């Protein structure tokens, strides 16, 4: 079943990574606010001279600004459409079962109307694009000392961006997507996976489905899970609820279902002052609301979970005015429990 495009869902920046569909400052694109932000950029640039910033540092800043400006320009027309970022090894050959998993995943997500974003190179990245096809492929290629060419599916595609810095590339990978899927890979894949989990766990990025997909019967991510449980969870370095922030599977159908089901009842989220507003695709019953108040009271700073319409501060987003809201004073730290709440809403019941 094809899913409707995602409407823009603004969120305050307040130190967090901007979401995929959130222009800065609560989506207020009025000329005055835009001019104010550009003036701030200019002021920062002018201060670099009085700070006696070195030429090397200036080169980093100049290149960073150029890369992000162009990447924003490329992705901007597609912000209202859902996108899944696929990570995995560039060294995986076409005959490998993981390669075929990525092809099947890309094909399934494109069938649902999603775009597939990858690092645009070979291996798993190529496989995701092969499955999605050129029309649904988007790429963020990294420029390395040794040449890394874009794969044939995305090469010379206007939806391809070449970037020098990993940090700007990773920002775009996470900022512009609605779901993450990781297949087996090397240092880069593990780095990307850990960064995504860190951003979601700390609330620096909106909640998104994160899936670790293995080959059928594979144990790559099973070893990863054992490390998480035995070295992080057992030592109290993460909370038990943090295990809810991601899913492990070796089945493409299960991976696709995990991603699509995340948006079954849940639509988007936004902080309004000290309240968290969850936009929903439809109303929920009083029985479920009572159960949520009983089961998730531990994530509240005060008060109760209440149902309502858009708050007055959300008037800048009339496209979402018809969606019901679940409104509450979230403690802003129990992100694993917040994911469990979203799963509860999508199931329509407290029972797992």
C-alpha positions in Angstrom: 0.0 0.0 0.0 1.5 3.4 -1.0 1.7 5.9 1.8 0.9 9.5 1.5 3.8 12.0 1.5 4.7 13.3 4.9 3.6 16.9 5.5 6.0 19.3 7.0 6.2 18.9 10.8 8.2 21.8 12.4 10.1 21.4 15.6 12.0 23.9 17.7 15.8 23.7 17.4 16.7 24.2 21.1 20.1 22.6 20.6 18.7 19.5 18.8 19.5 18.3 15.3 17.0 19.9 13.0 14.5 17.4 11.7 14.1 16.3 8.1 11.2 18.6 7.5 12.0 21.5 9.7 13.5 24.7 8.4 15.0 26.7 11.2 13.0 28.7 13.6 9.7 26.9 13.6 9.3 26.8 9.8 8.7 30.6 9.8 10.1 31.5 6.4 8.9 35.1 6.5 11.4 37.5 4.7 12.2 39.3 8.0 13.2 36.1 9.9 15.1 34.8 6.9 16.9 38.1 6.6 17.7 38.0 10.3 19.3 34.6 10.1 21.4 35.5 7.0 22.5 38.6 8.9 23.7 36.4 11.8 25.7 34.3 9.4 27.3 37.5 8.0 28.1 38.8 11.5 29.8 35.5 12.4 31.8 35.7 9.2 32.9 39.3 9.9 34.0 38.3 13.4 36.4 35.7 11.9 38.7 38.5 10.8 38.8 40.2 14.3 39.4 36.7 15.8 42.5 36.3 13.6 41.2 32.9 12.5 43.8 30.9 10.6 43.5 30.3 6.9 43.2 26.6 7.5 40.2 27.1 9.8 38.7 29.5 7.3 39.0 26.9 4.6 37.1 24.4 6.7 34.3 26.9 7.4 34.1 28.0 3.8 33.9 24.5 2.5 31.4 23.4 5.2 29.1 26.3 4.3 29.3 25.6 0.6 28.6 21.9 1.0 25.6 22.4 3.3 24.1 25.2 1.2 24.2 23.0 -1.9 23.0 19.9 -0.1 20.0 21.9 1.4 19.2 23.1 -2.1 19.2 19.5 -3.6 17.1 18.0 -0.8 14.7 20.9 -0.3 12.2 19.9 -3.1 11.9 16.4 -1.5 11.4 17.4 2.1 7.7 16.5 2.1 8.4 13.0 0.9 9.5 10.1 3.1 13.1 8.9 2.8 15.0 6.0 4.3 18.8 6.1 4.7 20.6 2.8 4.1 24.1 2.3 5.5 26.4 -0.6 4.9 29.7 -1.7 3.5 31.0 -0.4 0.1 32.9 -3.7 -0.2 29.9 -6.0 -0.4 29.9 -7.8 -3.8 26.7 -8.2 -5.8 26.6 -12.0 -5.1 26.6 -11.5 -1.3 23.3 -12.2 0.5 23.6 -8.8 2.2 23.7 -7.1 -1.2 20.6 -8.9 -2.2 18.9 -7.9 1.1 19.7 -4.2 0.3 18.3 -4.6 -3.2 15.1 -6.1 -1.9 14.8 -3.4 0.8 15.3 -0.6 -1.7 12.8 -2.1 -4.0 10.2 -2.5 -1.3 10.6 1.0 0.0 10.4 2.6 -3.4 7.2 0.6 -4.0 5.8 2.3 -1.0 6.7 5.7 -2.5 9.8 6.3 -0.3 13.1 7.6 -1.6 16.3 5.7 -0.7 19.3 7.7 0.4 22.8 6.1 0.5 26.4 7.0 0.3 26.1 6.6 -3.5 29.1 4.3 -3.8 29.4 0.5 -4.4 28.4 -2.4 -2.2 25.3 -2.0 0.0 25.0 1.6 -1.1 24.7 0.6 -4.8 22.4 -2.3 -3.9 19.9 0.1 -2.2 19.9 2.2 -5.3 19.6 -0.8 -7.6 16.4 -1.8 -5.8 15.0 1.7 -5.6 15.8 2.7 -9.2 17.1 6.0 -10.4 13.8 7.8 -9.8 13.7 7.0 -6.1 17.5 7.2 -5.4 19.3 10.0 -3.6 23.0 10.0 -2.9 25.6 11.7 -0.6 29.0 10.7 -2.0 32.1 11.3 0.0 35.3 12.6 -1.7 38.2 10.5 -0.5 42.0 10.6 -1.1 41.5 7.4 -3.1 38.7 7.8 -5.7 35.2 6.8 -4.7 33.0 7.0 -7.8 29.2 7.2 -7.6 27.4 4.0 -8.6 25.9 3.8 -12.0 22.3 4.2 -10.7 22.9 7.6 -9.1 25.8 8.9 -11.2 25.0 12.2 -12.9 21.7 12.3 -11.1 20.6 15.8 -9.9 19.7 14.1 -6.6 23.4 13.3 -5.9 25.7 15.5 -3.7 29.4 15.2 -3.5 30.9 16.1 0.0 34.4 16.4 1.3 33.6 16.1 5.0 32.2 13.2 6.8 30.5 15.4 9.4 28.5 17.4 6.9 27.6 14.2 5.1 26.4 12.5 8.3 24.4 15.6 9.2 22.5 15.3 5.9 22.1 11.5 6.2 20.3 11.9 9.5 18.6 15.3 9.1 16.9 14.4 5.8 15.5 11.0 6.5 12.4 9.4 8.2 14.0 6.0 8.8 17.4 4.4 9.1 18.4 0.9 8.0 21.9 -0.5 8.6 23.3 -3.6 6.9 26.7 -5.2 7.9 29.6 -2.9 7.2 33.0 -1.7 8.5 34.1 1.2 10.7 32.0 3.7 8.8 28.8 1.7 9.1 29.4 1.2 12.8 30.2 4.9 13.3 27.0 5.9 11.5 24.9 3.5 13.5 26.3 4.6 16.8 25.8 8.2 15.9 22.2 7.7 15.0 21.5 5.8 18.2 23.3 8.6 20.2 21.2 11.3 18.6 17.9 9.5 19.1 18.8 8.4 22.7 19.7 12.0 23.7 16.8 13.7 21.9 19.1 15.5 19.5 17.1 14.0 16.6 13.4 13.3 16.3 12.4 9.8 16.9 12.7 7.6 13.8 12.7 3.8 13.2 16.2 2.4 13.3 16.6 -1.1 11.8 19.7 -3.4 11.8 19.2 -5.8 8.9 21.3 -8.9 8.5 21.5 -11.5 5.8 19.1 -14.4 6.2 20.3 -16.4 9.2 23.3 -14.0 9.7 24.8 -13.2 13.0 26.6 -9.9 12.3 24.1 -7.8 14.3 23.5 -10.6 16.8 27.1 -10.2 18.0 26.5 -6.4 18.1 23.5 -7.0 20.3 25.4 -9.2 22.7 28.0 -6.5 23.1 25.3 -3.9 23.8 23.7 -6.2 26.4 26.8 -7.5 28.1 29.0 -4.5 28.0 26.7 -1.5 28.0 23.4 -2.6 29.6 25.0 -4.9 32.2 27.3 -2.0 33.4 24.4 0.5 33.6 25.8 2.6 30.7 22.4 2.5 29.0 18.9 2.0 30.3 16.9 -1.2 29.5 14.4 1.0 27.6 17.1 2.1 25.2 17.0 -1.3 23.6 13.6 -0.2 22.2 15.2 2.5 20.1 16.2 0.0 17.4 15.2 -3.4 16.0 17.3 -6.3 14.8 16.1 -8.6 12.0 17.3 -10.8 9.2 14.1 -10.4 7.2 13.4 -7.6 4.6 9.7 -7.9 5.1 10.1 -7.4 8.8 12.4 -4.4 8.3 10.0 -2.8 5.9 7.1 -3.4 8.3 9.0 -1.9 11.2 9.6 1.3 9.2 6.1 1.6 7.8 4.3 0.7 11.1 6.2 3.5 12.9 3.9 5.9 11.0 0.7 4.0 11.3 -0.8 6.1 14.1 2.2 8.4 14.9 2.7 11.2 12.5 5.3 13.7 13.9 6.3 15.5 17.0 7.0 19.1 18.2 8.0 20.7 21.4 5.9 23.7 22.3 7.6 25.4 25.3 7.6 22.8 28.0 5.1 20.5 26.3 5.7 17.7 23.8 3.0 17.4 21.2 2.7 14.1 19.3 0.7 14.5 16.1 -1.4 11.5 15.3 -2.9 10.2 12.1 -6.2 9.5 13.8 -7.9 9.7 17.2 -7.3 7.3 20.1 -9.9 6.0 22.5 -10.4 6.9 26.1 -9.4 3.4 27.2 -6.1 3.6 25.5 -5.5 7.1 26.9 -6.2 5.8 30.4 -3.8 3.0 29.9 -1.1 5.4 28.7 -1.6 7.6 31.7 -1.2 4.6 34.0 1.7 2.9 32.1 3.8 5.9 31.1 3.4 8.3 34.0 7.1 7.8 34.7 8.1 10.0 31.7 6.0 13.0 32.9 7.4 15.9 34.7 3.9 16.8 35.9 0.3 16.5 34.9 -1.2 13.9 32.6 -1.4 12.9 29.0 -4.2 14.7 27.3 -5.8 14.7 23.9 -6.4 17.9 21.9 -6.1 19.8 18.7 -3.2 22.0 17.5 -1.9 24.5 20.1 -1.9 28.2 19.2 1.8 28.1 18.7 1.3 25.6 15.8 -0.7 28.0 13.7 2.3 28.3 11.4 1.6 24.8 10.2 -2.0 24.8 8.9 -1.4 21.6 6.9 -1.4 19.6 10.1 -4.3 21.4 11.8 -6.7 18.5 11.3 -4.5 16.0 13.2 -5.4 15.1 16.8 -2.6 15.5 19.4 -1.3 13.7 22.4 0.0 16.5 24.7 2.2 16.1 27.8 5.0 17.5 29.9 7.8 15.1 28.8 11.0 14.8 31.0 13.1 15.0 27.8 15.4 12.2 28.9 13.4 9.0 28.7 13.7 8.6 25.0 13.6 4.8 25.1 10.3 5.0 26.9 9.1 7.6 24.4 9.7 5.1 21.6 7.7 2.6 23.6 4.9 5.1 23.8 4.9 5.6 20.1 4.9 1.8 19.6 1.9 1.6 21.9 0.1 4.2 19.9 0.8 2.4 16.6 -0.4 -0.9 18.0 -3.5 0.7 19.5 -2.9 -1.1 22.7 -0.5 -1.4 25.7 0.1 -5.1 25.0 3.3 -5.7 22.9 
